[in-house]
Amino acid sequence: MTHLASHHAFGLLGGARVLVEESRDLPLVDLAFGFRSGSLLDPVGMEGLARLMARLLRSGPRGSSPAKIEDELADLGARMSIQVGQSSLTLHASVLSRNLEPLIAMVASILLEPGFRPKDLARERRATLARITQLVDEDRALAGRHLYRMLYPDHPYGRGMLGTRRSVRSIQREHLRELWRRTFTSRNLVVGVAGDVSAEDISRMLHAHLGELPRQARPTVKIPGIPRVRGRRARVVHKPERSQSQLLVGTLGTHYRDPQLYPLMLANTAFGETFSSPLVDRIRKQEGFSYGVGSRLSLGQKRGLFSISSFPSSEDAIDCLRIELELLDAWVERGCPAAGLRFAKGYLVGARGMELDTAEKRLDQRFGPALAGLPESYWDDYIPRLRAVTKSEADAAVRARIRPEDVAISIVGDADKLVPALKQLLGTDDVTRHAPDEA
């Protein structure tokens, strides 16, 4: 067992990794049971399987019911949720420290003996199909879905975790049980614990209640490389009645192990993450096109998304996009102003304290990397590495990773007006219109 101050890390349960952040500030404990596989394990044509499995786990183990689980949580003064990502499935819970062991026993029963009852499957399938229907009215989600399809064609990153009507209808109990058998193994598990508990006590509880977790090998997910899709292209989700557009501009960005990561993080903050950044200053303050605007880097095992998001009025959408593309071109060509980089560096360093001010947040700084298969110390040298970035390194990272000539644009609005205007602005015929309910 190794430990630094109140942090402890040790192996357990035939390969599981346990991270503990002790704090006696409040009589509360936060728990995270994370498994290093998520929706990327969904077979082709069965998208939505991991999400549906997670929702059914929440319904309780064999011999229980959703109502009984809710009653037990209420009796313990506990909360519980399950989240699915592309590469992870995590059960989060919080409870009064005096009720910690009964909660761990409940979680163990959920993970070790899932019910997967036919009536629960039927209910969750109906709820998922209804959720897919609801997406028709969620403009930002529609824009995001089409952006990913353009940037990750025929790639697992381009598949939605929710699934399609056809894929969700195809999922049966045997598919759920097979995915459960592959996912819930001790070698695939990372446990994070923060709060009023000792490492010794949590070790004893986990041994007692999760000792029967299967010990077979972790499921392997081979993520193919991300192909570069050349040229500018756009999709318009046709909603002529909208007075406000949802506008997303994206291209490939960076990944966890990229040596350009820190320079690119700093450069992106200087470009579009603060109120004084060129993107926000121009689009929001000077032009008044969109109150909400910003740029973002998403990280993954492979190259994630660099995106600019805004929601201008329908009348201003093309002008807003034109200026965003001009700013993007200038950023790559000329880099960031030195003063902007200095401000961004101070902003990120100053904000770091807010990411470490509770035991739960400190735990997350190690739990997240461990779940992603990275060293638990991944973020430990965040501040010195950030401070060491020079302007030339930041500008070089932008030139190396961001390609304005290959951007994809996704917009929700009147396709009759936007399609011809986009073709003219982008100088390409690769502009398509799509129905809101397109699968």
ChimeraX attribute file (.defattr): number of C-alpha atoms within 10 A of each C-alpha:
attribute: neighborCount
match mode: 1-to-1
recipient: residues
	/A:1	7
	/A:2	7
	/A:3	13
	/A:4	8
	/A:5	7
	/A:6	14
	/A:7	19
	/A:8	19
	/A:9	19
	/A:10	15
	/A:11	15
	/A:12	19
	/A:13	21
	/A:14	16
	/A:15	18
	/A:16	18
	/A:17	21
	/A:18	24
	/A:19	25
	/A:20	29
	/A:21	29
	/A:22	21
	/A:23	19
	/A:24	13
	/A:25	10
	/A:26	10
	/A:27	13
	/A:28	19
	/A:29	25
	/A:30	24
	/A:31	23
	/A:32	24
	/A:33	20
	/A:34	26
	/A:35	25
	/A:36	25
	/A:37	27
	/A:38	23
	/A:39	24
	/A:40	23
	/A:41	23
	/A:42	21
	/A:43	15
	/A:44	10
	/A:45	14
	/A:46	18
	/A:47	25
	/A:48	26
	/A:49	26
	/A:50	31
	/A:51	23
	/A:52	22
	/A:53	24
	/A:54	20
	/A:55	20
	/A:56	24
	/A:57	24
	/A:58	22
	/A:59	24
	/A:60	26
	/A:61	23
	/A:62	14
	/A:63	10
	/A:64	15
	/A:65	16
	/A:66	14
	/A:67	10
	/A:68	13
	/A:69	18
	/A:70	16
	/A:71	12
	/A:72	14
	/A:73	18
	/A:74	11
	/A:75	10
	/A:76	17
	/A:77	13
	/A:78	19
	/A:79	14
	/A:80	18
	/A:81	14
	/A:82	18
	/A:83	15
	/A:84	22
	/A:85	15
	/A:86	20
	/A:87	18
	/A:88	22
	/A:89	25
	/A:90	23
	/A:91	20
	/A:92	17
	/A:93	21
	/A:94	23
	/A:95	23
	/A:96	17
	/A:97	17
	/A:98	14
	/A:99	16
	/A:100	23
	/A:101	18
	/A:102	16
	/A:103	24
	/A:104	20
	/A:105	15
	/A:106	18
	/A:107	23
	/A:108	20
	/A:109	19
	/A:110	20
	/A:111	20
	/A:112	20
	/A:113	14
	/A:114	22
	/A:115	23
	/A:116	22
	/A:117	18
	/A:118	11
	/A:119	9
	/A:120	18
	/A:121	21
	/A:122	13
	/A:123	12
	/A:124	18
	/A:125	21
	/A:126	14
	/A:127	13
	/A:128	22
	/A:129	17
	/A:130	12
	/A:131	12
	/A:132	18
	/A:133	16
	/A:134	11
	/A:135	14
	/A:136	16
	/A:137	13
	/A:138	13
	/A:139	21
	/A:140	19
	/A:141	13
	/A:142	20
	/A:143	24
	/A:144	20
	/A:145	15
	/A:146	22
	/A:147	25
	/A:148	20
	/A:149	19
	/A:150	20
	/A:151	26
	/A:152	21
	/A:153	15
	/A:154	12
	/A:155	15
	/A:156	20
	/A:157	22
	/A:158	16
	/A:159	22
	/A:160	16
	/A:161	20
	/A:162	20
	/A:163	24
	/A:164	21
	/A:165	17
	/A:166	13
	/A:167	16
	/A:168	22
	/A:169	16
	/A:170	14
	/A:171	19
	/A:172	14
	/A:173	13
	/A:174	10
	/A:175	17
	/A:176	19
	/A:177	15
	/A:178	10
	/A:179	18
	/A:180	18
	/A:181	14
	/A:182	17
	/A:183	24
	/A:184	23
	/A:185	25
	/A:186	23
	/A:187	23
	/A:188	23
	/A:189	28
	/A:190	24
	/A:191	23
	/A:192	25
	/A:193	28
	/A:194	28
	/A:195	26
	/A:196	20
	/A:197	21
	/A:198	17
	/A:199	21
	/A:200	10
	/A:201	11
	/A:202	18
	/A:203	16
	/A:204	11
	/A:205	16
	/A:206	18
	/A:207	14
	/A:208	15
	/A:209	18
	/A:210	19
	/A:211	15
	/A:212	14
	/A:213	19
	/A:214	18
	/A:215	16
	/A:216	15
	/A:217	13
	/A:218	18
	/A:219	17
	/A:220	10
	/A:221	12
	/A:222	9
	/A:223	12
	/A:224	10
	/A:225	10
	/A:226	17
	/A:227	13
	/A:228	12
	/A:229	16
	/A:230	12
	/A:231	14
	/A:232	19
	/A:233	23
	/A:234	24
	/A:235	24
	/A:236	25
	/A:237	25
	/A:238	22
	/A:239	20
	/A:240	15
	/A:241	9
	/A:242	14
	/A:243	12
	/A:244	17
	/A:245	25
	/A:246	24
	/A:247	27
	/A:248	24
	/A:249	25
	/A:250	26
	/A:251	27
	/A:252	26
	/A:253	24
	/A:254	24
	/A:255	18
	/A:256	19
	/A:257	14
	/A:258	14
	/A:259	11
	/A:260	18
	/A:261	20
	/A:262	20
	/A:263	23
	/A:264	26
	/A:265	21
	/A:266	29
	/A:267	28
	/A:268	24
	/A:269	22
	/A:270	29
	/A:271	27
	/A:272	22
	/A:273	20
	/A:274	20
	/A:275	14
	/A:276	16
	/A:277	21
	/A:278	23
	/A:279	24
	/A:280	25
	/A:281	17
	/A:282	19
	/A:283	24
	/A:284	20
	/A:285	15
	/A:286	9
	/A:287	14
	/A:288	14
	/A:289	21
	/A:290	22
	/A:291	13
	/A:292	12
	/A:293	23
	/A:294	23
	/A:295	21
	/A:296	18
	/A:297	21
	/A:298	14
	/A:299	17
	/A:300	17
	/A:301	16
	/A:302	18
	/A:303	22
	/A:304	20
	/A:305	22
	/A:306	20
	/A:307	22
	/A:308	23
	/A:309	22
	/A:310	26
	/A:311	21
	/A:312	25
	/A:313	18
	/A:314	21
	/A:315	15
	/A:316	17
	/A:317	22
	/A:318	19
	/A:319	15
	/A:320	24
	/A:321	23
	/A:322	15
	/A:323	15
	/A:324	21
	/A:325	18
	/A:326	12
	/A:327	18
	/A:328	22
	/A:329	16
	/A:330	13
	/A:331	22
	/A:332	19
	/A:333	14
	/A:334	11
	/A:335	22
	/A:336	23
	/A:337	16
	/A:338	13
	/A:339	11
	/A:340	19
	/A:341	23
	/A:342	15
	/A:343	17
	/A:344	24
	/A:345	22
	/A:346	14
	/A:347	15
	/A:348	17
	/A:349	16
	/A:350	12
	/A:351	11
	/A:352	13
	/A:353	10
	/A:354	10
	/A:355	14
	/A:356	14
	/A:357	10
	/A:358	16
	/A:359	23
	/A:360	23
	/A:361	15
	/A:362	16
	/A:363	25
	/A:364	21
	/A:365	17
	/A:366	23
	/A:367	28
	/A:368	19
	/A:369	16
	/A:370	23
	/A:371	25
	/A:372	19
	/A:373	12
	/A:374	15
	/A:375	14
	/A:376	19
	/A:377	13
	/A:378	15
	/A:379	13
	/A:380	12
	/A:381	9
	/A:382	14
	/A:383	14
	/A:384	10
	/A:385	12
	/A:386	18
	/A:387	16
	/A:388	12
	/A:389	17
	/A:390	15
	/A:391	19
	/A:392	12
	/A:393	17
	/A:394	24
	/A:395	21
	/A:396	18
	/A:397	23
	/A:398	23
	/A:399	17
	/A:400	13
	/A:401	18
	/A:402	21
	/A:403	18
	/A:404	23
	/A:405	15
	/A:406	17
	/A:407	24
	/A:408	26
	/A:409	27
	/A:410	28
	/A:411	30
	/A:412	29
	/A:413	27
	/A:414	19
	/A:415	22
	/A:416	13
	/A:417	14
	/A:418	25
	/A:419	21
	/A:420	13
	/A:421	14
	/A:422	24
	/A:423	17
	/A:424	11
	/A:425	13
	/A:426	18
	/A:427	12
	/A:428	13
	/A:429	14
	/A:430	14
	/A:431	22
	/A:432	18
	/A:433	18
	/A:434	14
	/A:435	12
	/A:436	19
	/A:437	14
	/A:438	9
	/A:439	10
